[in-house]
Amino acid sequence: MKAIVISMLALLLSINSQAQNTNKKSEVKTTTTTVKDSDGVKKIVKTEETKETQKIKLEQEKNNTLNIPTKPSQVDVTTKTQVSVDGVTKFVDVDRSAYYTYNGQKYQVAIDNSGYTMTLPDVNEKTILRRTSNNNYIFKNKDKLSVGYFDTEGNLVVETYDEKTDTVVLEKYIVVKP
């Protein structure tokens, strides 16, 4: 019985040590700014945390060698920004505020307290974008409710279910580069 317990303990500890197959790097940058105006003194603290994660991939094993070289793989970078103005804290992953084009029209996406708003320059109607727990956004205007996300190029991709054709329709809003 004692041997079984020791064997199980050794097995559990060896599984934990084998699961370490990623390179991780984390960097935190804090900037403090004090602004003095007619309303008084405001202290703005901006903290940016950048995390880089890279899965370790191995090349083909060579005969009569002990070491297996690694090969380059994709590095996933996530940035979280925390802004605190006079004690009020707001978290922003990546500010996606910009102009986007779709079907020849130019849309403005602007950050607000709960996510983003999207507007046409000449129309007062706003579309809201609210972040979900899996980094997607709920895309809501008066006509539709959809799911959206930002792709690797920074474009906004909106997926809407069409009941008539039983398909998902993709709309891609292209970010306007300055």
Disulfide bonds with the S-S distance in Angstrom:
none
